[in-house]
Amino acid sequence: MQTSHATSQKTRSGAAYIRYSSSMQNDSFSLDAQLRQIKACAKQDGVVIVRVYSDEAQSAYSKKYRPGITAMLDDAKRGVFEVLYCHKIDRLARRLEWGIEIAKELQKNDVVLKAVEQNFDLETPEGKLMFHLLGSLGEFYSDNLSKETEKGKRERVAQGYHNGQVPWGYISEQVGDRRMAVPDENLQPVVEEMFERCASGLYYDQQIADWLNEQGFRTRLKRLFTKDAVRTMLTNPMYKGYVRYYGAFVKGKSRKAAETLYKGKHIPLVSEALYARCQDARRKRRGKVKTRQVTRRIYLMNGVVACAHCGGKLRAQSTTTGNRYYREVSKYRGEMCDYAGKSVSADIVEEQLGKLMQQLVLPDNWKEQLDVLLKEADSKELDVEEERTKLRAHIRRLRKSYTNGLFADDEHAFWAEIEGLQAQLNALESVVPEEVDSASQTLSGLTDAWEIATLSERSELVKIIFDEIYVDLGTQKIAKLRPKSEYKVLFDMVEKLTQSEDGFYIFRD
């Protein structure tokens, strides 16, 4: 029986390499389109595709070879395939010299390289010339695209529009044919207060980060704020209504061009005067010389511990011998508490805290009780919304007065009033079933978790559960507790806790 030439010809094994840059994901150069073309070409050549290598959205990949190229070259060495297909040779590498290296490596392993839209034969001088010309054009395109992209970014900034992700406190919205930075109404007052705290000169970046974390705020990546994140925010001129352009990186140099500011078209979150006062306060802080570095010690209640008499935060301090204290520092705030300058040993109150945490035990029927309490809270929601609105309006008026300089001689009175109003607002926070459910999971396993937790983990647990823990510096004992809003309905079920008339919780030892 006679066999045709087509069927008797030996079938060769082939592989496909496909890639697109992030700007090409929606056009005809998509991965699926490239693969269809490659398979059609391979079928005509009598080649069976046995491997497909791909790199998605890797146009800005920083390493020499992308992961897909590396895997492909490894398989070529092992003889997995005999022919490699790509859409165009600039899909292999943007730099001509890298493309040549890949081609030589394939030739060394007896692999034929074919580009379905570019006809060349590397076995002939003409084919080699064509390969180099096409590679040079690809490299030129890449360099020119980078140049044009940078020019577009510069022009966008010159017109007053931001590039990249909007900073925390803004949301990105489509306005006409542009993406615009629009203030997030929920975060705008928080950003303003950050700058006010910085401008007062009383707060370091880390203290502001701690304050944000204690209020329950998180970064866009749902992480805790750090001093570096706060520093980046407080030095971003976008908050005062400007956009900046740094220029492109220069090859061989690590520094960017000098910053250029343009008036932005977005709404500023802080005034230029407040931004300037913040930068001035930061410069003064940088001028202070640190005389010694102190080993960071862990304080379980740092950031949440407060004086039971004046309500002011207690400062965590330590001696050169390693003893740790929580000290009342109202005199540094321009105020005076009856217990000004007094302190309590951190070991003493943290031991009390440990006993308290182990007593936060929910009853066996807590789920049934929780259902009843959530229904009651839901029925009261409309009654407290009006009060919330009044408190928010009062806080906004105070901040405006502060910005206009009405508290210039008594900034501490401003902060005391703001914190008092914020405490009232916190007490009226809505009960969100999802948040309460998450809190119940934390509290139901707290006893076991506290036993095995490290000091850092215990400190985090304290901050998760409490807004404030008030210590009586006279009796040297924990006097009352203010849990976060999602824990309040759960605290109502804890046998060892009693709620006082002012809304705080008292621990019955």
C-alpha positions, -999 to +999 in steps of 0.1 A: +000+000+000+014+033-011+018+061+016+016+097+006+046+120+012+026+142+036+018+113+059+052+097+058+070+129+067+083+128+103+062+150+126+083+175+146+077+187+182+073+224+187+068+250+214+051+284+215+062+315+234+036+342+238+037+375+256+020+409+258+027+441+277+000+456+299-009+481+272-018+453+247-042+432+267-073+442+248-061+442+212-052+417+185-019+409+201-036+391+230-022+358+242-051+338+227-046+356+193-009+349+193-014+313+201-040+308+174-016+322+148+012+300+161-008+268+160-020+275+125+015+281+113+028+250+131+001+229+115+012+240+080+048+231+089+038+197+102+048+206+137+029+196+169+029+222+197+038+203+229+046+232+252+033+267+256+054+293+275+038+327+284+045+359+303+015+380+310+018+418+314+055+417+319+065+447+298+082+464+327+099+433+340+132+443+356+152+411+351+170+401+319+149+371+310+112+367+320+101+335+338+086+321+306+118+326+286+139+310+314+116+279+314+117+277+276+155+277+274+157+251+302+134+228+282+153+235+250+185+222+266+166+190+275+154+185+239+117+189+247+110+205+214+126+211+180+109+243+168+101+274+188+074+297+175+067+333+186+045+360+172+074+385+165+109+384+177+104+415+198+081+392+219+112+373+230+132+403+243+131+441+240+169+444+239+185+433+206+215+417+223+192+396+245+173+384+215+205+374+198+216+355+229+183+336+230+185+328+193+221+315+197+211+294+227+183+278+207+206+272+177+232+255+201+204+231+211+193+224+175+161+243+180+147+262+150+133+297+158+104+309+138+084+342+140+049+337+124+047+374+112+084+378+102+100+355+076+137+349+082+161+320+082+190+322+107+209+296+086+214+322+058+233+355+059+201+373+046+181+357+074+206+368+101+206+404+087+168+404+088+168+391+124+191+419+135+171+446+116+138+434+132+154+432+166+168+467+163+133+480+153+118+463+184+144+479+207+138+513+191+100+508+196+105+499+232+128+529+239+105+553+220+074+540+238+091+547+271+100+582+260+065+589+247+049+575+279+071+598+300+062+627+278+025+619+283+029+617+320+047+651+321+019+667+300-008+652+322+008+667+353+013+701+336-024+701+330-030+695+367-039+658+367-022+632+389-003+602+376-006+568+392-025+558+423-042+586+442-030+590+478-050+578+509-079+601+515-088+603+478-107+580+454-101+579+417-132+586+396-139+591+359-149+627+353-156+633+317-127+618+297-102+620+327-095+600+358-097+625+387-087+624+423-119+630+443-119+635+481-132+605+502-157+622+525-152+597+552-114+601+552-110+638+545-114+649+582-089+622+592-063+635+568-069+670+580-064+660+616-032+642+607-017+674+594-030+694+624-013+670+648+019+672+628+017+710+626+012+712+664+047+698+669+035+675+696+033+643+675+060+623+657+052+603+626+051+570+646+027+586+671+004+597+642+007+561+627-003+547+661-032+570+663-045+560+629-041+523+637-059+528+671-088+544+653-091+513+631-078+529+599-057+508+575-037+515+544-051+507+509-034+473+512-053+467+545-021+469+565-012+489+596+002+524+591+039+529+597+059+560+603+072+557+568+037+556+554+028+587+575+059+606+564+050+599+527+015+613+533+026+643+552+051+654+526+028+648+496+018+682+481-012+667+465-030+671+498-026+709+495-038+709+458-007+704+438+006+676+416+043+669+411+065+656+383+099+641+391+111+634+355+124+601+342+152+580+357+185+585+340+204+554+330+234+547+353+221+571+379+199+563+409+184+598+414+155+613+396+153+648+382+143+677+405+107+678+416+084+703+397+050+712+412+019+722+392-014+735+405-038+705+404-074+704+393-084+682+423-099+695+455-072+699+483-078+681+516-058+707+536-050+744+532-016+755+519-011+773+553-017+741+573+006+721+549+033+748+553+030+747+591+033+709+590+065+710+570+080+737+593+072+715+623+089+685+606+120+706+598+123+717+635+120+681+646+148+670+622+170+696+637+169+680+671+199+658+678+193+623+691+217+619+720+212+581+724+194+552+709+171+534+733+162+497+728+125+495+720+105+478+747+070+464+744+042+480+764+010+460+762-012+491+768+007+517+749-016+539+728-047+529+747-038+535+784-052+568+798-056+586+831-089+578+849-090+613+864-082+637+834-087+613+805-053+621+790-032+594+774-004+581+796+031+579+781+051+547+781+085+553+796+115+533+809+145+539+830+181+531+822+178+501+844+150+487+823+120+494+846+089+503+826+062+529+835+031+546+823+033+583+832+008+611+833+021+640+812-006+666+811+019+693+821+036+688+788+003+695+771-002+728+789-028+713+812-026+701+848-041+669+863-043+662+900-019+633+892+004+653+870+038+636+867+026+605+886+033+571+872+024+534+876+046+504+870+038+488+837+044+454+852+017+460+879-011+472+855-001+447+828-005+419+853-040+432+860-046+434+823-036+397+819-061+386+845-088+408+829-082+394+794-086+359+808-119+369+824-135+381+791-154+350+787-187+348+768-216+328+782-226+295+766-257+310+750-239+341+737-250+336+701-287+337+711-281+368+733-262+384+705-291+381+681-314+398+706-289+426+712-283+433+675-321+436+669-324+461+697-294+481+684-310+481+649-343+496+662-324+524+679-303+534+649-326+561+636-328+578+670-290+584+672-283+594+636-294+630+643-271+632+673-242+618+652-249+646+626-247+673+653-214+660+667-198+658+633-209+693+625-194+705+658-161+688+651-160+704+616-166+739+631-139+734+656-114+723+630-123+753+609-117+776+639-084+759+645-073+765+609-083+802+612-060+805+643-086+808+670-068+782+691-033+797+685-028+804+722-043+772+735-039+743+711-043+718+740-078+730+747-086+723+710-073+687+712-090+681+745-124+692+730-119+673+698-110+641+716-141+645+739-164+650+710-148+621+691-154+599+722-191+608+721-192+601+684-175+567+689-201+559+716-228+564+690-212+543+663-234+520+643-234+483+652-224+465+621-234+428+623-203+417+602-179+435+625-196+422+656-194+387+642-157+391+636-153+405+672-172+376+686-148+352+670-118+371+686-135+372+720-147+336+721-111+323+716-094+350+736-085+330+767-065+304+747-050+330+724-037+351+753-020+321+768+001+313+738+005+348+723+039+366+723+042+400+739+039+417+705+008+396+697-008+404+731-002+441+725-019+438+691-049+420+707-053+448+733-054+474+705-079+453+685-103+452+714-100+485+733-102+522+725-091+531+760-080+515+793-082+539+822-058+536+851-063+552+885-029+565+894-040+569+930-050+532+936-026+520+909-054+499+893-073+496+861-104+516+868-126+514+836-126+502+800-139+516+767-140+488+741-142+494+704-178+497+692-181+462+677-172+447+711-197+467+732-226+443+727-203+414+736-190+431+767-226+434+779-227+396+781-194+392+801-203+382+837-173+400+852-181+434+836-205+461+847-214+491+825-214+525+843-238+553+836-212+571+814-209+541+791-176+527+804-171+492+816-159+483+851-141+450+859-153+432+890-124+413+903 
